[in-house]
Amino acid sequence: MKITSDQLAALQLQQKNAARNTPGEGFAQALAQELGSESSAATPAATPAAGPVVRLDQALQAAMLQKPTEQTVMDKMNALLSKWEDYSQIIGSENGNLREGYSLLADIRQNIQDVKGDLGQSPVQGLAAMVEELDILTTTEEFKFNRGDYLN
């Protein structure tokens, strides 16, 4: 039997497709080639996919799925309430610094957003209403600052 060039070309194409479609190697191998890593210097068909690339994907997925614990939410609430106490002392004193008070109010706003995000991922019993009240209070205080209620 004589092998023609058409049969040889079809066989080479079939081998190329089979080598390209090996399960578990496709994305990792393409990524390694794009990044120019050392694993692409070896023969691609003989070496398995690089382990760290797969591990990086698993680590990113685990980090995205990690939910805040109740203790971290409570720590953030404790810090938030402490900042409110500091804010009330700054605003309530006769020689309080309004710039410091306004920057503290901006920090409080950011902390409230962080706690709201954590509560959205891992709800803690009874804190949602308290955080909403603190958010309303923060908005009211910002409005008072912008209106000019606090003047030295």
Secondary structure by P-SEA (a helix, b strand, c coil): ccccaaaaaaaaaaaaaaaaaccccaaaaaaaaaacccccccccccccccaaaaaaaaaaaaaaaccccaaaaaaaaaaaaaaaaaaaaaaacccccaaaaaaaaaaaaaaaaaaaaaaaacccccaaaaaaaaaaaaaaaaaaaaaccccc
